[in-house]
């Protein structure tokens, strides 16, 4: 049976992550307060941010900015899509 967590972002009890995503205080907080479902939402948001801004994840300051965006996305209402982002549309054939 999955371990449950009261997800801070979605406001309901859901299965939690099976691992700490980061080995720091933020990773501990995510592990204890964020559901697996919300983590998947963050991964999709992060992918969009990385691609839209063409971020170089080997750059330490960029990594720190992405961690700050992660915290903002998971624990506040402050994260939004980049200004020029256009969601992909499904091709209809």
C-alpha positions as CSV (number, residue, x, y, z in Angstrom):
1,X,0.0,0.0,0.0
2,X,1.3,3.5,-0.9
3,X,2.2,5.8,1.8
4,X,-0.1,8.8,1.9
5,X,0.6,12.5,2.3
6,X,-1.7,15.5,2.7
7,X,-0.6,17.3,-0.4
8,X,0.0,21.0,0.1
9,X,-0.7,21.9,-3.5
10,X,-3.8,19.8,-4.2
11,X,-5.2,20.0,-0.7
12,X,-6.1,16.3,-0.4
13,X,-4.6,13.1,0.8
14,X,-2.7,11.3,-2.0
15,X,0.2,8.8,-2.5
16,X,3.5,10.5,-1.7
17,X,6.8,10.2,-3.5
18,X,8.8,7.0,-2.8
19,X,12.0,9.1,-2.7
20,X,13.4,12.5,-1.8
21,X,13.9,14.4,-5.1
22,X,16.7,16.5,-3.7
23,X,19.2,15.9,-0.9
24,X,18.5,19.2,0.8
25,X,15.8,20.9,2.9
26,X,13.5,21.4,-0.1
27,X,13.8,17.7,-1.0
28,X,12.7,16.8,2.6
29,X,9.8,19.2,2.5
30,X,8.7,17.9,-0.9
31,X,8.9,14.3,0.4
32,X,6.8,15.1,3.4
33,X,4.2,17.5,1.9
34,X,3.8,16.9,-1.8
35,X,2.1,14.0,-3.6
36,X,3.4,11.9,-6.5
37,X,0.7,13.4,-8.7
38,X,1.8,17.0,-7.9
39,X,5.4,16.0,-8.5
40,X,4.5,14.8,-12.0
41,X,2.8,18.2,-12.6
42,X,6.0,19.9,-11.5
43,X,8.1,17.8,-13.9
44,X,6.0,18.8,-16.8
45,X,6.1,22.4,-15.8
46,X,9.9,22.2,-15.3
47,X,10.4,20.7,-18.8
48,X,8.4,23.5,-20.3
49,X,10.4,26.2,-18.4
50,X,13.7,24.5,-19.4
51,X,12.8,24.3,-23.0
52,X,11.2,27.7,-23.3
53,X,14.1,29.5,-21.7
54,X,16.7,27.1,-23.2
55,X,18.2,26.6,-19.8
56,X,21.7,25.1,-19.3
57,X,21.3,22.8,-16.3
58,X,25.1,22.4,-16.0
59,X,25.1,26.1,-14.8
60,X,24.9,26.3,-11.0
61,X,23.0,29.7,-10.9
62,X,20.5,28.2,-13.4
63,X,20.1,25.1,-11.1
64,X,19.4,27.4,-8.2
65,X,16.8,29.4,-10.2
66,X,15.1,26.2,-11.2
67,X,15.0,25.0,-7.5
68,X,13.4,28.4,-6.6
69,X,10.8,27.9,-9.4
70,X,10.2,24.4,-8.1
71,X,9.5,25.7,-4.6
72,X,7.3,28.4,-6.0
73,X,5.3,25.9,-8.1
74,X,4.8,23.4,-5.3
75,X,4.1,25.6,-2.4
76,X,2.6,28.9,-3.7
77,X,0.4,30.1,-6.5
78,X,3.3,32.1,-8.0
79,X,4.5,29.9,-10.8
80,X,3.3,30.6,-14.3
81,X,4.2,29.7,-17.8
82,X,6.8,31.8,-19.6
83,X,5.3,34.9,-21.3
84,X,5.7,33.6,-24.9
85,X,4.7,30.0,-24.2
86,X,2.2,28.5,-26.5
87,X,0.9,25.1,-25.5
88,X,1.3,22.4,-28.1
89,X,-1.9,21.5,-30.0
90,X,-2.7,18.0,-31.0
91,X,-2.6,17.4,-34.7
92,X,-5.9,16.1,-36.0
93,X,-5.7,13.8,-39.0
